[in-house]
């Protein structure tokens, strides 16, 4: 069956994009799950920094 | 140590299971996931090495991850999980749209987009990737609802990207659709309708939810996925999309099974709604199932009818073939035998076997003899064509000297050449004995036809018959070159066809059936040789070359 190939520069672009995406996901995970660095608005509308 | 704040409901089991998740959520998500996974796996399993199949699977995987994260968002009471899952959803959503664009582009163009298109796609996606962990994406989380407060990236940029990709898909369709052949176009239109329906319903559901903070609305957008999956399945059955051969019933039974299974997730509160949706799906699927079975049954009947017709036609052909053979036999005996008698008696009368013939009667007898000779040759040509076409021509292969055979044929025809005032010469450049393995009678006839053809189309000058060999190809060649009327390119192309004669043959009073060269070429090719013709143009003479493999 047909396989379509990307040109050289597009392939580099794709690899860079995948690496950046993985880094971004890792950073988001670190920030939200590990550091829990985000603003919480509680029931009484008080802003609490965790 | 400060206790982590949690949303005001029970913790989820296995990340997804919680009583706080409305049943509609499970229903909309798992039906959509099942549809996406089933259709993409079906396409992938059928063509695992195909780029479209792989991309389709990737598209379904991205969507599945998004949907699973969404269920987790509804189930969990942990703000950090909500913030993480929500962020990843913001990333995955436009990525799904980008992959959908690539999927459609490759499906339509059968190639990947160029570098500048790829650069554009990456450029518009990069801000999303880079700003994902920042507060431009998610500003905060509201503890009472466990919902993130979306920043401009999630609230505006994501949807802008989604709409851009939908526009790109529509532009791609408009540019390429009209160039496709009818079945591929229909299949592509179904693909386009399914894809755009899903992408738009998905986006509009999310946009409305983003701005109203009512995330139940976004669930209805997910029903675009089963519609898309259904159209893809229909496209596979009807137009062999993705080059998959699949019986419609197979796909439709899987869909029905899934719909019945989905009823397990239903509680009394939503029962009517879910049953109505299931009923609509079942009606549509059932209609196509019945239509498919009916069509297959009709095709079977049509096939049976065609088989019977074919059988009858075959019987009739056998009868015709027998009649043709009988005709050949009748022609050979009933036509040839009296002609031989006419020629024989005319010859005897001319020789004076029945007494002296007056000069005027002699002239008439000569014409009878000539005409009957021509008629015998014509009958022989017709019989040969009949034998060649019916495959009844018998070849008796033996080793013989082609140089000697050619020389004999030239000697036989020299008298005719002299009568026309032409010089017919024979020359040999052979260094070997020139032995070939062929049917000597058929080879003689082919040579006779070729030289006779040159004699017919040459009014003055000479005809040179030369025998040579090609040591590289190990072939012996007989070349007949004349100073005759020559040929144009058009004549050369149709020279060896049946009943083919020179354009002005009738004007120059040249007799012949137009079968001599056809018969010669067919016979020589059957014996492993070739006959080719060359001419520098009208009035510049012609040259015919007969080649046969040299016997080692």
Boltz contact constraints between the chains, C-beta under 6 A:
constraints:
  - contact:
      token1: [A, 1]
      token2: [B, 47]
      max_distance: 6.0
  - contact:
      token1: [A, 1]
      token2: [B, 49]
      max_distance: 6.0
  - contact:
      token1: [A, 1]
      token2: [B, 50]
      max_distance: 6.0
  - contact:
      token1: [A, 3]
      token2: [B, 51]
      max_distance: 6.0
  - contact:
      token1: [A, 4]
      token2: [B, 51]
      max_distance: 6.0
  - contact:
      token1: [A, 4]
      token2: [B, 106]
      max_distance: 6.0
  - contact:
      token1: [A, 4]
      token2: [B, 111]
      max_distance: 6.0
  - contact:
      token1: [A, 4]
      token2: [B, 112]
      max_distance: 6.0
  - contact:
      token1: [A, 6]
      token2: [B, 112]
      max_distance: 6.0
  - contact:
      token1: [A, 7]
      token2: [B, 115]
      max_distance: 6.0
  - contact:
      token1: [A, 9]
      token2: [B, 115]
      max_distance: 6.0
  - contact:
      token1: [A, 10]
      token2: [B, 115]
      max_distance: 6.0
  - contact:
      token1: [A, 10]
      token2: [B, 118]
      max_distance: 6.0
  - contact:
      token1: [A, 13]
      token2: [B, 118]
      max_distance: 6.0
  - contact:
      token1: [A, 13]
      token2: [B, 122]
      max_distance: 6.0
  - contact:
      token1: [A, 17]
      token2: [B, 122]
      max_distance: 6.0
  - contact:
      token1: [A, 20]
      token2: [B, 129]
      max_distance: 6.0
  - contact:
      token1: [A, 21]
      token2: [B, 129]
      max_distance: 6.0
  - contact:
      token1: [A, 24]
      token2: [B, 129]
      max_distance: 6.0
  - contact:
      token1: [A, 24]
      token2: [B, 132]
      max_distance: 6.0
  - contact:
      token1: [A, 27]
      token2: [B, 133]
      max_distance: 6.0
  - contact:
      token1: [A, 28]
      token2: [B, 87]
      max_distance: 6.0
  - contact:
      token1: [A, 28]
      token2: [B, 132]
      max_distance: 6.0
  - contact:
      token1: [A, 28]
      token2: [B, 133]
      max_distance: 6.0
  - contact:
      token1: [A, 29]
      token2: [B, 84]
      max_distance: 6.0
  - contact:
      token1: [A, 31]
      token2: [B, 133]
      max_distance: 6.0
  - contact:
      token1: [A, 32]
      token2: [B, 80]
      max_distance: 6.0
  - contact:
      token1: [A, 32]
      token2: [B, 83]
      max_distance: 6.0
  - contact:
      token1: [A, 32]
      token2: [B, 84]
      max_distance: 6.0
  - contact:
      token1: [A, 33]
      token2: [B, 80]
      max_distance: 6.0
  - contact:
      token1: [A, 33]
      token2: [B, 84]
      max_distance: 6.0
  - contact:
      token1: [A, 36]
      token2: [B, 80]
      max_distance: 6.0
  - contact:
      token1: [A, 38]
      token2: [B, 83]
      max_distance: 6.0
  - contact:
      token1: [A, 39]
      token2: [B, 140]
      max_distance: 6.0
  - contact:
      token1: [A, 40]
      token2: [B, 5]
      max_distance: 6.0
  - contact:
      token1: [A, 40]
      token2: [B, 79]
      max_distance: 6.0
  - contact:
      token1: [A, 40]
      token2: [B, 141]
      max_distance: 6.0
  - contact:
      token1: [A, 40]
      token2: [B, 143]
      max_distance: 6.0
  - contact:
      token1: [A, 41]
      token2: [B, 140]
      max_distance: 6.0
  - contact:
      token1: [A, 41]
      token2: [B, 142]
      max_distance: 6.0
  - contact:
      token1: [A, 42]
      token2: [B, 143]
      max_distance: 6.0
  - contact:
      token1: [A, 43]
      token2: [B, 144]
      max_distance: 6.0
